[in-house]
Amino acid sequence: MIDLRSDTVTQPTAAMRKAMAAAVVGDDVYGDDPTVNHLEQMAAEMFGFEEALFTTSGTQANLLALMSHCNRGDEYICGQQAHNYKYEAGGAAVLGSIQPQPIANLADGTLPLNDVTAAIKPDDFHFARTKLISLENTIGGKVLPQQYLAEAQQLAFSKGLKIHLDGARVANAAVAQNIGISEIMQFFDSATVCLSKGLCAPVGSLLLGDEHFIHRARRWRKMLGGGMRQAGILAAAGELALTQQVARLADDHANARILAEGLSELTELNVDLSLVQTNMVFAELDSQINPLMLASQLGECGVRISAGKSLRLVTHNDISTADIHTTIAAFKQCLAH
Ligand SMILES: *Cc1c(COP(=O)(O)O)cnc(C)c1O
């Protein structure tokens, strides 16, 4: 199956399975797992932070960040489309008693900084206390401009707020701009990165920040059931995600471009090529086409997608350029009848 549903479907690489089998492990809740400790130290150094924390998922890493920056009755400003607002089951509100203040994202994924400024609440007991701005990069496959990040950081600083990066796919953003991940993260007080998406690790994310922040996050992680024991088995794969899988993302971006250009030639699909910046292609289906039927027909041709009026197709390590050509041909065939 050519599975374009997400880059989370990637299999661990052969090198990862080997490293996992050979990993030296200990009880990480005691701080005794050398492989976890090594991954956290390496990531902190690579990304320019004091410390890092290995987490079970990106959702957990974001929740830890929100709970470590904000107290009960505080709020964070984020996008309407932000993963940590829309796709994390309301965890910040449910578990952190933290109020989100969403702002409409522009088409390029940014939050207009005037709108952010207008949403910051004065110190008045009628209001929640605004504590944090949270951005996401990439967002919907789009890269936030470096200049925008610098301006957002400046705004946060001038208003006495912290600024967090949901960098689940920050490695894609870095590769797309031909810069280091740390050049993106330099604008943030904290950041997350998913090891288990395009970077192919089976499980895990990292949270980055200063020593006091990570100290608070570690306590929340334990409370939320994220204290793992011989987690070096997972961290061993996570290390290779950072050292062996980042540069390779350029192939996924090139494949997404080929896919987008191929699909844009089909009259039944509307593809905005300007939004194809990393490993995601979005295609709007003509209203006569039944998305469930299309998904089922593609399935018979060996192409797996999530059915919807707007299709999101994601390239990754287990999709070759030949698979992309097969996919374009399958779309042509399925849309022809
Ligand atoms: C996938 C994703 C997450 C959450 O990661 P999980 O590991 O699936 O919990 C957070 N933020 C963004 C932007 C994501 O794409």
The ligand as a MOL file (V3000), in Angstrom:
LIG
                    3D

  0  0  0     0  0            999 V3000
M  V30 BEGIN CTAB
M  V30 COUNTS 15 15 0 0 0
M  V30 BEGIN ATOM
M  V30 1 C 1.1600 15.4370 15.1950 0
M  V30 2 C 1.2200 16.7820 15.7970 0
M  V30 3 C 1.2320 16.9520 17.1820 0
M  V30 4 C 0.9960 15.8190 18.1560 0
M  V30 5 O 1.7860 14.7480 18.0100 0
M  V30 6 P 1.3060 13.2870 18.4940 0
M  V30 7 O 2.6150 12.6260 18.6600 0
M  V30 8 O 0.4740 12.7570 17.3840 0
M  V30 9 O 0.5720 13.4490 19.7690 0
M  V30 10 C 1.3660 18.2240 17.6730 0
M  V30 11 N 1.4680 19.2750 16.8640 0
M  V30 12 C 1.4400 19.1590 15.5250 0
M  V30 13 C 1.5890 20.3790 14.6910 0
M  V30 14 C 1.3090 17.9090 14.9520 0
M  V30 15 O 1.2870 17.8010 13.6280 0
M  V30 END ATOM
M  V30 BEGIN BOND
M  V30 1 1 1 2
M  V30 2 1 2 3
M  V30 3 2 2 14
M  V30 4 1 3 4
M  V30 5 2 3 10
M  V30 6 1 4 5
M  V30 7 1 5 6
M  V30 8 2 6 7
M  V30 9 1 6 8
M  V30 10 1 6 9
M  V30 11 1 10 11
M  V30 12 2 11 12
M  V30 13 1 12 13
M  V30 14 1 12 14
M  V30 15 1 14 15
M  V30 END BOND
M  V30 END CTAB
M  END
